């Protein structure tokens, strides 16, 4: 019914930048909260950032000042601009959309920060 397609992951050196994109398609008829989670090997999945239908943004303390979430409502797409990347940011990043009926997850995209 709803599909989330992620892109933009890859390998980057510490201090570098990446921008992740997540495009939602299917049975979406209004603006909904979207966000990004990440999961590193052996660790819990954690919320990184979210943006509500009204544009209110939240961030994990570990990424404040470095990451920026944004959205293009016309395209049902959410972005995560990641600057000043650290090795601790290495994880699989998943986008999520909260719909009135249920939540949907993207397939995940690998982000590796290494020198």
C-alpha positions in Angstrom: 0.0 0.0 0.0 2.8 2.4 0.9 6.4 2.2 -0.1 9.4 4.1 1.2 12.5 4.2 -1.0 15.8 5.4 0.6 18.9 6.6 -1.1 22.1 8.5 -0.4 24.0 6.2 2.0 27.6 5.4 1.5 31.2 5.6 2.8 32.5 8.9 4.0 35.5 10.1 6.0 35.1 11.6 9.5 34.1 15.2 9.2 32.4 14.6 5.9 28.8 15.0 4.9 26.0 12.9 3.4 22.4 13.6 2.5 19.8 10.8 2.8 16.5 10.9 0.9 13.4 8.9 1.5 10.5 9.1 -0.9 7.1 7.8 0.1 4.5 6.6 -2.5 1.2 4.8 -2.5 -1.9 5.4 -0.5 -0.9 8.7 1.1 -3.5 11.4 1.1 -2.3 13.9 3.6 0.9 15.2 5.2 2.2 12.9 7.9 5.0 12.8 10.4 8.2 11.3 9.0 11.5 10.5 10.5 14.8 8.7 10.5 16.1 5.9 12.8 19.4 4.2 12.8 20.7 0.9 14.1 24.4 0.0 14.6 25.5 -3.7 14.9 24.7 -5.0 18.4 22.8 -1.9 19.4 19.2 -0.9 19.7 17.4 1.0 16.9 17.2 4.7 17.9 15.3 7.7 16.7 17.6 10.2 15.0 15.2 12.9 13.9 11.6 13.5 13.0 9.5 16.2 11.3 5.8 16.6 11.8 3.2 17.6 9.4 3.4 21.1 10.7 7.2 21.2 10.3 8.2 20.7 14.0 11.5 18.9 14.2 13.1 16.8 16.8 16.6 15.4 17.1 18.5 13.0 19.2 21.0 14.8 21.5 23.9 13.0 19.8 23.2 14.6 16.4 22.0 18.1 17.4 23.9 20.8 15.6 25.2 18.3 13.0 22.1 16.8 11.3 19.2 18.6 9.7 15.9 17.0 8.8 13.7 18.5 6.1 10.8 17.6 3.8 9.3 18.3 0.4 5.6 17.8 1.0 4.7 17.9 -2.7 7.0 14.9 -3.2 6.3 13.1 0.1 10.0 13.0 0.6 12.1 13.5 3.7 15.8 14.3 3.8 18.5 14.0 6.4 21.5 16.3 5.9 24.4 14.9 7.9 27.4 17.1 8.5 30.5 16.7 10.6 30.1 12.9 10.6 31.7 10.8 13.2 32.6 7.1 13.3 29.9 6.7 15.9 27.3 7.6 13.2 28.0 4.4 11.4 24.7 2.5 11.1 21.9 1.4 8.9 19.5 4.3 8.6 15.8 3.7 8.2 13.1 6.2 7.3 9.7 5.9 8.7 6.3 7.4 8.1 3.5 7.6 10.6 0.1 7.1 8.9 -3.3 7.1 10.6 -3.7 3.5 9.8 -0.2 2.2 10.5 3.5 2.9 10.3 5.8 2.0 7.4 9.5 1.6 7.2 12.0 2.0 4.4 14.4 -0.7 3.4 17.4 0.9 5.1 20.6 2.4 3.8 24.1 1.9 5.1 26.1 4.9 6.3 29.8 4.1 7.1 32.0 6.8 8.6 35.6 5.7 8.5 39.1 6.9 7.7 
